[in-house]
Structures are given as structure tokens and as C-alpha cells.
Amino acid sequence: MGLIKEVFGASAIIILGNGLNRLFAILAAPVLTPILGPTPYGVMALVGTATSLASTLGLLGIDMGYVRFYFSKTDTTSKGVENFCWRYAIITSAAVGILSFILWQMLFGKPYDNFFIALIVGLTIILFVTNTMSQTGARLRQKYRRIGLAIIASGIFATSTTVTLAILWRTDEWPLLIGFTVGILVSVAITGLPKGNPLGKPSGLTAREKWSIVRLGLPGLVTGTMYWILSSSDRWLLKYFWGEQTVGVYSFAYNVAIIGIIVNTAMVLTWVPESIRTYEKDRQGASTILGEVWEGLALLLCLVWLFVASIGGDMIRLLADSRFHGGALYVPWIAGGVYFYGMAQLANTGLLISKNMKPAANLWFLGGVFNLISNYFVIQIWGAYGAAAINCISFGFIYFGVMWKSTRYFKLNLAWRKLIGTGVVVLICGVLMSSAWHSYPLVSICFKLPICLGISLCLTWLTVPSWVNQFRVQLKEFRNRIR
């Protein structure tokens, strides 16, 4: 039960932080969407996708090696791993950032060839990598409250900057770009760098030890690049075949539908280090302990999809300008992609424990190729709706493949019949509630929320009853304390 408490306590902090961060952006939508319109959102989406890909290349998966090898037998080795990973990440991200700054101006025409847009692209690549490493270090030290605070502050500063600039300065993509950059800066400033000087001190690791760290993370370069292809390349094809306005509508719907990524991020941030820590402490009993927590996390992802698929379209109709309402149709599919992405991250557990991420990289590569080829033909015919469907199918293929491979290396003790039954029930309910139940979105949401809550409580009690009992114990202890 200790692992359950640790994972969910830390996840709750990060979910709260990411939830508030996302809430700030949603609340700003009624102000920003009428002022800016779809086109600036389309420009911002293209800049963001390019930056995301370059950041993945700059990181080179070193954060994964950082997590897996940090829990060494001695503090000296752990510190050496940290120093090496930080130095490696900063040097590679700086190189990729400078190269991206140059290539952006060479490859893109107006309005994207602006010198300052290229500068923001290069700067945010370095900041992205620094922020990832900073949060990874905080996770390893179990400083989850600081991570949550950084996420909340980032959302406050990013949203307030964007709204202020849009009202007082200009109505193009620049308020979005500047707010985006300010948010990352604030996050890095709060999470902070490791104590000492990781860039100046030698790691003390041998060449073989360094290569072991780098080698474990290199498949992350493939998976990260393929994730970009699956989650971002559709914007470029939509722009080519349908124009920037379609990209803007799709991107806005995407931002609403991926609200479930809040849970995914929180789970991965806590599950990966805590599962490795648990395995290193008790290798014999790890299969049962980790399996019980894994089941609960899988259920949580199912329930998140149910809520997003049910009320995501209503949220778009409630908050956004009428030009964005067509995006409501894409929400269930995009949310499905988020669900399968989260499940694929959970499926990595066995591969990460065995220190072999190559099978995951191979499956992500196949999924990325399938996604690109399918999108090229499907988007021409069905536009953004086709892009959303292919997104979901591609992530689903990756999850099932990774799960199959992972069980061959380290098999978790899972109750598959319960999990599959729960998934079928959630799918049926989500499809039935995805359309509007009332002409006024807020009324439709009020109809659906109690049903979603009731389904969630019933499925939780049936699927993971031990968690319900644990919650009752914790609630009883809390009541005794306040008395």
C-alpha cells in the first residue's frame, strides 16, 4: 500500500498543477479566440510542433538514462550519473537549438521566416530540455510539490502574458509565442538546477558507464521523434491540404481533448522512478506490488477518457467562438489517442526494468510510419476528422505491441479480465455521451457529469476494491487527526 500512497499522492500534486495550468488556458479562450481567431493558433501550433521535435532531438533520451541509473548503490555514483546527464543534455540541446535557429530562417517562407520567431524556436528548445532535466531531478528526489508549484506558476504567467499582450499590443501570433516562452522560463526558474555545478564537475564515470546511460536513452530518441510524428505531423498535412484555418480549429480541439495528458504526465513523472525504486528494493515481490498499482493507473486512464470524450465537445461549444465549434467531433478520437499513449507509457515498465527499450523503439517506429502514410491519404479525403481517427489508431497499435513485448521481459501480475471488461463498459458509455445532450452546452455538461461520476465509482469498486479499502482507511485516519 505504500507504493499506492506514494504514486497517487505525488500524482495528485502534479495533476492539480497541470489541471490549473490547463484551466488558465481554457478560461482565457473566451477572451483570446474572438480577438485572435484561428490563424494565430495555427501559426503557434506549427511553431510548437517544430520546437517539440527539435527538443526531442536535443534531449536524446538522456532523461530516461538519468532515471534508471540514478538509483545506484552509492551516492558518489548517483551524483556522477547526474553530472554526466546534465552536461550531456545542455551541450546537445544548445547544438540543436542553434541549428534550428539557422534552419528555420532558411527553410520557411513568410510569415515564418521572421528572425525573432527563429530566435524563440532556438531558445525554447534549450529551455524545454533544461525544464525536462530539472523536473526529472526533482522527481528523483521526490520534490513533487516544487514541480506542482512550477507548473501552476508557469500557467499563470503564460496566460496572463498572452492575454495582456493580445489586448494591449497586437492580435497576431506574437502574444501566444511570448506567453509560451515566458511560461517555460518561469517553470525552469522555480524547479531549479541541481545543487553544486553539474556542468563544471567531472562525473567520475568510466566510458563504459557513460555509454550504458546513453544507450538506454537512445531508443527514447526514436520514440520521442515518433511521438512528435503521431501527435504533431498531422498539422502540417492539414495546412498543406486544407489551410491554416483548419489547423487552428483542429489545434484548439486538440488542446481541449488532450486534457487527459495531465493525468498521463503526472503518472509517468511518478510511476517511472517509483516503480524502479520498488523493483530495486524487492525484486521478488515487485511483480505483484507493481501489478496492483498498474491496474489502478490503467483504470484511471480509462475514466479520464470517459470524462473527456463525454464533455470535451460541450466545453468547446461553451468556451470558444462559433468558428471553433466544428472541432467538437474530433475530441473522442484525440482523447482516445491520449489514452493509448498513457497505456503505452505504462507498458514500458517491463522494458525499463530490464534496461532494454529497443523493442519499444521498434514499435514506435512502425507506428510512426503507419501514421504518416495513413494521414497523407486519409487527410486529403476526411480532413481533420480523419487525422483524429488515425491518431487514435496509431497510438493503439503502439500500446498493444509494447505491452506484448514488455511481458516477455518482466511480467506483471494483472487481472486482465477485469481490465478488459472495464474498458468495454467505458467505451460504450463514452460513445453514447460524446454528442450534445442539450442545445446549451452547460446544461449538457450538468446532465453528463453525475453519470460519469457514478460509472467511475462503480468501476473503481469492482476493478480495484483494495484501493477503495485503502481510501477508507486513509479517510478514517484523517478524521481522527482533525478530531
C-alpha positions, 0 to 999 in steps of 0.5 A, spaced: 500 500 500 505 504 500 507 504 493 499 506 492 500 512 497 506 514 494 504 514 486 497 517 487 499 522 492 505 525 488 500 524 482 495 528 485 500 534 486 502 534 479 495 533 476 492 539 480 498 543 477 497 541 470 489 541 471 490 549 473 495 550 468 490 547 463 484 551 466 488 558 465 488 556 458 481 554 457 478 560 461 482 565 457 479 562 450 473 566 451 477 572 451 483 570 446 479 566 440 474 572 438 480 577 438 485 572 435 481 567 431 484 561 428 490 563 424 494 565 430 493 558 433 495 555 427 501 559 426 503 557 434 501 550 433 506 549 427 511 553 431 510 548 437 510 542 433 517 544 430 520 546 437 517 539 440 521 535 435 527 539 435 527 538 443 526 531 442 532 531 438 536 535 443 534 531 449 536 524 446 533 520 451 538 522 456 532 523 461 530 516 461 538 514 462 538 519 468 532 515 471 534 508 471 541 509 473 540 514 478 538 509 483 545 506 484 548 503 490 552 509 492 551 516 492 558 518 489 555 514 483 548 517 483 551 524 483 556 522 477 550 519 473 547 526 474 553 530 472 554 526 466 546 527 464 546 534 465 552 536 461 550 531 456 543 534 455 545 542 455 551 541 450 546 537 445 540 541 446 544 548 445 547 544 438 540 543 436 537 549 438 542 553 434 541 549 428 534 550 428 535 557 429 539 557 422 534 552 419 528 555 420 530 562 417 532 558 411 527 553 410 520 557 411 517 562 407 513 568 410 510 569 415 515 564 418 521 566 416 521 572 421 528 572 425 525 573 432 520 567 431 527 563 429 530 566 435 524 563 440 524 556 436 532 556 438 531 558 445 525 554 447 528 548 445 534 549 450 529 551 455 524 545 454 530 540 455 533 544 461 525 544 464 525 536 462 532 535 466 530 539 472 523 536 473 526 529 472 531 531 478 526 533 482 522 527 481 528 523 483 528 526 489 521 526 490 520 534 490 513 533 487 510 539 490 516 544 487 514 541 480 506 542 482 508 549 484 512 550 477 507 548 473 501 552 476 506 558 476 508 557 469 500 557 467 499 563 470 504 567 467 503 564 460 496 566 460 496 572 463 502 574 458 498 572 452 492 575 454 495 582 456 499 582 450 493 580 445 489 586 448 494 591 449 499 590 443 497 586 437 492 580 435 497 576 431 501 570 433 506 574 437 502 574 444 501 566 444 509 565 442 511 570 448 506 567 453 509 560 451 516 562 452 515 566 458 511 560 461 517 555 460 522 560 463 518 561 469 517 553 470 525 552 469 526 558 474 522 555 480 524 547 479 531 549 479 538 546 477 541 541 481 545 543 487 553 544 486 555 545 478 553 539 474 556 542 468 563 544 471 564 537 475 567 531 472 562 525 473 567 520 475 564 515 470 568 510 466 566 510 458 563 504 459 558 507 464 557 513 460 555 509 454 550 504 458 546 511 460 546 513 453 544 507 450 538 506 454 536 513 452 537 512 445 531 508 443 527 514 447 530 518 441 526 514 436 520 514 440 520 521 442 521 523 434 515 518 433 511 521 438 512 528 435 510 524 428 503 521 431 501 527 435 504 533 431 505 531 423 498 531 422 498 539 422 502 540 417 498 535 412 492 539 414 495 546 412 498 543 406 491 540 404 486 544 407 489 551 410 491 554 416 484 555 418 483 548 419 489 547 423 487 552 428 480 549 429 483 542 429 489 545 434 484 548 439 480 541 439 486 538 440 488 542 446 481 541 449 481 533 448 488 532 450 486 534 457 487 527 459 495 528 458 495 531 465 493 525 468 498 521 463 504 526 465 503 526 472 503 518 472 509 517 468 513 523 472 511 518 478 510 511 476 517 511 472 522 512 478 517 509 483 516 503 480 524 502 479 525 504 486 520 498 488 523 493 483 530 495 486 528 494 493 524 487 492 525 484 486 521 478 488 515 481 490 515 487 485 511 483 480 505 483 484 506 490 488 507 493 481 501 489 478 496 492 483 498 499 482 498 498 474 491 496 474 489 502 478 493 507 473 490 503 467 483 504 470 484 511 471 486 512 464 480 509 462 475 514 466 479 520 464 477 518 457 470 517 459 470 524 462 473 527 456 470 524 450 463 525 454 464 533 455 470 535 451 465 537 445 460 541 450 466 545 453 468 547 446 461 549 444 461 553 451 468 556 451 470 558 444 467 562 438 462 559 433 468 558 428 471 553 433 465 549 434 466 544 428 472 541 432 467 538 437 467 531 433 474 530 433 475 530 441 473 522 442 478 520 437 484 525 440 482 523 447 482 516 445 489 517 442 491 520 449 489 514 452 493 509 448 499 513 449 498 513 457 497 505 456 503 505 452 507 509 457 505 504 462 507 498 458 514 500 458 515 498 465 517 491 463 522 494 458 525 499 463 526 494 468 530 490 464 534 496 461 532 494 454 527 499 450 529 497 443 523 493 442 519 499 444 523 503 439 521 498 434 514 499 435 514 506 435 517 506 429 512 502 425 507 506 428 510 512 426 510 510 419 503 507 419 501 514 421 504 518 416 502 514 410 495 513 413 494 521 414 497 523 407 491 519 404 486 519 409 487 527 410 486 529 403 479 525 403 476 526 411 480 532 413 481 533 420 476 528 422 480 523 419 487 525 422 483 524 429 481 517 427 488 515 425 491 518 431 487 514 435 489 508 431 496 509 431 497 510 438 493 503 439 497 499 435 503 502 439 500 500 446 498 493 444 505 491 441 509 494 447 505 491 452 506 484 448 513 485 448 514 488 455 511 481 458 516 477 455 521 481 459 518 482 466 511 480 467 506 483 471 501 480 475 494 483 472 487 481 472 486 482 465 479 480 465 477 485 469 481 490 465 478 488 459 471 488 461 472 495 464 474 498 458 468 495 454 463 498 459 467 505 458 467 505 451 460 504 450 458 509 455 463 514 452 460 513 445 453 514 447 455 521 451 460 524 446 454 528 442 450 534 445 445 532 450 442 539 450 442 545 445 446 549 451 452 546 452 452 547 460 446 544 461 449 538 457 455 538 461 450 538 468 446 532 465 453 528 463 457 529 469 453 525 475 453 519 470 460 519 469 461 520 476 457 514 478 460 509 472 467 511 475 465 509 482 462 503 480 468 501 476 473 503 481 469 498 486 469 492 482 476 493 478 480 495 484 476 494 491 483 494 495 484 501 493 477 503 495 479 499 502 485 503 502 481 510 501 477 508 507 482 507 511 486 513 509 479 517 510 478 514 517 485 516 519 484 523 517 478 524 521 481 522 527 487 527 526 482 533 525 478 530 531 
